Amino acid sequence: MATGTLYTYPENWRAFKALIAAQYSGAQVHVLSAPPHFHFGQTNRTPEFLCKFPAGKFPAFEGDGGFCVFESNAITYYVNNEELRGSTPEAAALVAQWVSFADSGRVPPASAWVFPIMGITHHNKQATQNAKEEVRRILGLLDAHLKMRTFLVVVCTLLWLYKQVIEPSFHQAFPNFSQFWAVLGEVKLCEKMAQFDAKKFAESQPKKDTPRKQQGSKEEQQSPRLSGKRRKRQLPLRQRRRWMNVSRRWPLSLRPRIPPLTCPRVPLCWVSFYFILIY
């Protein structure tokens, strides 16, 4: 029987998988999820923690004998007994099947639906609608599977959906699946579907200050005269001398073309020379 300490933050649905498995198997798991023993974002960055769990991820489990393992599915497998893991190769394959289905089939649509409401990602109306339809399809699949069965290994994956957006009118069509929330004890489920709040999302995003270089470039774009003067000042000294030292005897067609913004004043001798020719 496994015994040890589980490091996690409060209300972590990934840690719930290991805790439920421990209750069924009889494993003794001590949870550290609050100060002073555990600080989210700090404990997992300490050298002591990284020495045991190099990835620095939660949840993480440390056995009383010194065995350390992270990733929720691996922890759940470790605290399970032989009956829960699957006593036959076929039963073990089915357990692995539903665990994989939870990670690949349910987490992506749940994230696309809930993350914008929580202010984690941008809101996309079409993506949210597609996620709702996908969640509805998955719940129908699970509800049909549970008509003749009384156990499920991946109920925790949809916990945040039931706490945020799946209201009673939504999950009433799936009674066989919804009854499994009693396994988690006292869980406050969603009474009204949460909606995306653009104002709240804008307030939760960090404000980015415009660098001075970008501000200067915008000023140059708005005032072309100022930008022309700056370009004239930035003209290399060697190039300016080149324009001034042009030979007076060069034909006009052979003289270098001078940019209008960098053109120096024409010497007086050039003006008198052209005037004599025209005259």
C-alpha positions as CSV (number, residue, x, y, z in Angstrom):
1,M,0.0,0.0,0.0
2,A,1.4,3.4,-1.1
3,T,2.0,6.1,1.6
4,G,3.4,9.5,1.1
5,T,2.9,13.2,0.6
6,L,1.1,14.9,-2.3
7,Y,2.2,18.5,-3.2
8,T,-0.5,20.5,-5.0
9,Y,-2.4,23.8,-5.0
10,P,-5.9,24.0,-3.6
11,E,-8.8,22.8,-5.8
12,N,-6.5,21.1,-8.4
13,W,-8.7,18.8,-10.4
14,R,-5.7,16.8,-11.5
15,A,-4.8,16.0,-7.9
16,F,-8.4,14.9,-7.2
17,K,-7.7,11.9,-9.5
18,A,-5.0,10.6,-7.2
19,L,-6.9,11.4,-4.0
20,I,-10.0,9.5,-5.2
21,A,-7.9,6.5,-6.2
22,A,-6.2,6.6,-2.8
23,Q,-9.6,6.5,-1.1
24,Y,-10.6,3.4,-3.0
25,S,-7.3,1.6,-2.7
26,G,-6.7,2.5,1.0
27,A,-3.4,4.4,0.3
28,Q,-2.4,6.9,2.9
29,V,-1.8,10.2,1.2
30,H,-1.0,13.4,3.1
31,V,-1.8,16.6,1.2
32,L,0.3,19.8,1.4
33,S,-1.5,22.5,-0.4
34,A,-1.4,25.6,1.8
35,P,1.2,27.8,3.6
36,P,3.5,27.5,5.5
37,H,4.3,24.1,4.1
38,F,3.4,24.9,0.5
39,H,3.5,28.2,-1.4
40,F,2.2,28.1,-5.0
41,G,4.8,29.4,-7.4
42,Q,7.6,29.3,-4.8
43,T,7.8,25.8,-3.4
44,N,8.2,24.3,-6.8
45,R,11.1,26.6,-7.6
46,T,13.3,25.8,-4.6
47,P,16.4,23.6,-5.1
48,E,15.1,21.0,-2.7
49,F,11.9,20.6,-4.7
50,L,13.6,20.6,-8.1
51,C,16.1,18.0,-6.8
52,K,13.1,15.6,-6.3
53,F,10.9,16.8,-9.2
54,P,13.1,18.3,-11.9
55,A,10.1,19.4,-14.0
56,G,8.8,21.6,-11.1
57,K,5.2,20.6,-11.9
58,F,2.1,20.0,-9.7
59,P,0.8,17.6,-8.5
60,A,3.9,15.8,-7.3
61,F,4.1,12.8,-4.9
62,E,6.8,11.8,-2.6
63,G,6.6,8.4,-1.0
64,D,7.7,7.7,2.6
65,G,10.4,5.5,1.3
66,G,11.9,8.3,-0.9
67,F,10.2,7.4,-4.2
68,C,9.2,10.6,-6.1
69,V,6.9,10.8,-9.1
70,F,5.1,13.7,-10.8
71,E,2.2,13.9,-13.4
72,S,-1.3,13.2,-12.2
73,N,-1.8,10.0,-14.2
74,A,1.4,8.4,-13.0
75,I,0.6,9.3,-9.4
76,T,-2.9,7.9,-9.7
77,Y,-1.5,4.7,-11.1
78,Y,1.0,4.4,-8.3
79,V,-1.6,4.9,-5.5
80,N,-4.0,2.4,-7.1
81,N,-4.3,-1.2,-6.2
82,E,-4.2,-4.1,-8.7
83,E,-8.0,-4.1,-9.0
84,L,-8.2,-0.5,-10.0
85,R,-5.3,-0.7,-12.4
86,G,-6.8,-3.7,-14.2
87,S,-6.3,-7.3,-13.1
88,T,-6.0,-8.5,-16.7
89,P,-4.2,-7.0,-19.7
90,E,-7.6,-6.2,-21.2
91,A,-8.9,-4.4,-18.2
92,A,-5.6,-2.5,-17.8
93,A,-5.9,-1.5,-21.5
94,L,-9.4,-0.1,-21.0
95,V,-8.3,1.9,-18.0
96,A,-5.5,3.4,-20.0
97,Q,-7.9,4.0,-22.9
98,W,-10.2,6.2,-20.8
99,V,-7.4,8.0,-19.1
100,S,-5.9,8.9,-22.5
101,F,-9.3,9.9,-23.8
102,A,-9.7,12.3,-20.9
103,D,-6.5,14.1,-21.7
104,S,-6.8,14.2,-25.4
105,G,-10.6,14.3,-25.9
106,R,-11.9,16.4,-23.1
107,V,-9.3,18.8,-21.9
108,P,-9.0,20.7,-25.3
109,P,-12.7,21.6,-25.7
110,A,-13.0,22.3,-22.0
111,S,-10.0,24.7,-22.2
112,A,-11.4,26.5,-25.2
113,W,-14.7,27.1,-23.4
114,V,-13.5,28.0,-19.9
115,F,-10.2,29.7,-20.4
116,P,-11.6,32.9,-22.0
117,I,-14.1,33.2,-19.1
118,M,-11.3,32.9,-16.6
119,G,-9.3,35.6,-18.5
120,I,-6.5,33.2,-19.5
121,T,-7.0,33.4,-23.3
122,H,-8.8,35.6,-25.9
123,H,-12.4,35.0,-26.6
124,N,-13.4,33.5,-30.0
125,K,-17.1,33.1,-30.5
126,Q,-16.9,30.4,-33.1
127,A,-14.3,28.4,-31.1
128,T,-16.4,28.6,-28.0
129,Q,-19.5,27.4,-29.9
130,N,-17.5,24.5,-31.3
131,A,-16.3,23.6,-27.8
132,K,-19.8,23.5,-26.5
133,E,-21.0,21.1,-29.2
134,E,-17.9,18.9,-28.6
135,V,-18.6,18.8,-24.8
136,R,-22.2,18.0,-25.4
137,R,-21.1,15.1,-27.7
138,I,-18.6,13.8,-25.2
139,L,-21.1,13.9,-22.3
140,G,-23.6,11.9,-24.5
141,L,-20.9,9.3,-25.2
142,L,-20.1,9.0,-21.5
143,D,-23.7,8.9,-20.4
144,A,-24.4,6.0,-22.8
145,H,-21.3,4.2,-21.6
146,L,-22.4,4.5,-17.9
147,K,-25.9,3.0,-18.4
148,M,-24.6,-0.5,-17.6
149,R,-21.6,0.5,-15.4
150,T,-21.1,2.0,-12.0
151,F,-17.5,3.3,-12.3
152,L,-15.5,5.9,-14.2
153,V,-11.9,6.8,-14.0
154,V,-11.9,10.3,-15.6
155,V,-14.7,12.2,-13.9
156,C,-12.3,14.9,-12.6
157,T,-11.4,16.1,-16.1
158,L,-14.8,17.8,-16.4
159,L,-14.9,19.2,-12.9
160,W,-14.0,22.8,-13.9
161,L,-16.7,22.7,-16.6
162,Y,-19.4,21.7,-14.1
163,K,-18.1,24.5,-11.7
164,Q,-18.0,27.2,-14.3
165,V,-20.3,26.8,-17.3
166,I,-22.4,23.6,-17.3
167,E,-25.6,24.7,-15.6
168,P,-28.4,22.3,-14.5
169,S,-30.4,22.8,-17.8
170,F,-27.3,21.6,-19.7
171,H,-26.4,18.5,-17.7
172,Q,-29.9,17.3,-17.0
173,A,-29.8,15.4,-20.3
174,F,-26.9,13.3,-18.9
175,P,-28.2,11.8,-15.6
176,N,-25.9,8.7,-15.6
177,F,-22.8,10.9,-15.7
178,S,-23.9,13.7,-13.5
179,Q,-24.5,11.3,-10.5
180,F,-20.7,10.8,-10.2
181,W,-20.2,14.2,-8.6
182,A,-21.2,12.7,-5.3
183,V,-17.9,10.8,-5.3
184,L,-16.0,14.2,-4.8
185,G,-18.0,15.0,-1.7
186,E,-19.3,18.6,-1.3
187,V,-18.7,20.2,-4.7
188,K,-20.4,23.5,-5.5
189,L,-21.6,23.1,-9.1
190,C,-22.5,25.8,-11.5
191,E,-26.0,27.3,-11.1
192,K,-25.8,29.7,-14.0
193,M,-23.6,29.5,-17.0
194,A,-20.7,32.0,-16.8
195,Q,-20.2,34.3,-19.8
196,F,-17.2,36.0,-21.2
197,D,-16.7,39.6,-19.9
198,A,-14.6,41.7,-22.2
199,K,-14.1,44.4,-19.6
200,K,-13.0,42.0,-17.0
201,F,-10.6,40.3,-19.5
202,A,-9.1,43.7,-20.4
203,E,-8.5,44.5,-16.8
204,S,-6.8,41.2,-16.1
205,Q,-4.3,41.7,-18.9
206,P,-0.9,43.4,-18.1
207,K,-0.5,46.8,-19.5
208,K,2.4,47.2,-21.9
209,D,4.3,50.5,-22.1
210,T,5.3,51.7,-25.5
211,P,9.1,52.0,-25.8
212,R,10.6,55.4,-26.6
213,K,12.0,54.2,-29.9
214,Q,8.5,53.2,-31.1
215,Q,7.1,56.5,-29.9
216,G,9.8,58.3,-31.9
217,S,9.0,56.3,-35.0
218,K,5.3,57.2,-34.7
219,E,6.2,60.9,-34.5
220,E,8.3,60.6,-37.6
221,Q,5.4,59.0,-39.5
222,Q,3.0,61.7,-38.4
223,S,5.3,64.6,-39.2
224,P,7.2,64.0,-42.5
225,R,8.9,67.3,-42.3
226,L,10.5,66.3,-39.0
227,S,11.6,63.0,-40.4
228,G,13.1,64.7,-43.4
229,K,15.2,66.9,-41.2
230,R,16.4,64.0,-39.2
231,R,17.4,62.1,-42.3
232,K,19.3,65.1,-43.5
233,R,21.2,65.3,-40.3
234,Q,22.0,61.6,-40.3
235,L,23.6,61.8,-43.8
236,P,27.2,60.7,-43.6
237,L,29.8,63.5,-43.7
238,R,31.7,61.8,-46.5
239,Q,28.6,61.7,-48.7
240,R,27.9,65.4,-48.1
241,R,31.5,66.3,-49.1
242,R,31.0,64.3,-52.3
243,W,28.1,66.4,-53.3
244,M,30.1,69.6,-52.7
245,N,33.2,68.5,-54.5
246,V,31.5,67.7,-57.8
247,S,33.6,69.0,-60.7
248,R,32.1,72.0,-62.5
249,R,33.2,70.7,-65.9
250,W,31.1,67.5,-65.6
251,P,28.2,67.4,-68.0
252,L,24.8,67.6,-66.4
253,S,23.9,64.0,-67.4
254,L,27.0,62.6,-65.7
255,R,26.6,64.4,-62.4
256,P,25.2,62.3,-59.5
257,R,21.6,62.6,-58.7
258,I,21.1,64.4,-55.4
259,P,18.2,63.3,-53.2
260,P,15.8,66.2,-52.7
261,L,15.9,66.1,-48.9
262,T,19.8,66.0,-48.8
263,C,20.5,68.4,-51.7
264,P,22.9,71.2,-50.7
265,R,22.7,74.7,-51.9
266,V,24.0,75.1,-55.5
267,P,27.2,77.1,-55.7
268,L,26.9,80.6,-57.2
269,C,29.5,79.8,-59.9
270,W,27.1,77.0,-61.2
271,V,24.3,79.5,-61.5
272,S,26.3,82.1,-63.4
273,F,27.7,79.4,-65.7
274,Y,24.2,78.1,-66.7
275,F,23.0,81.7,-67.1
276,I,25.8,82.4,-69.6
277,L,25.0,79.3,-71.6
278,I,21.3,80.0,-71.8
279,Y,22.0,83.6,-72.6
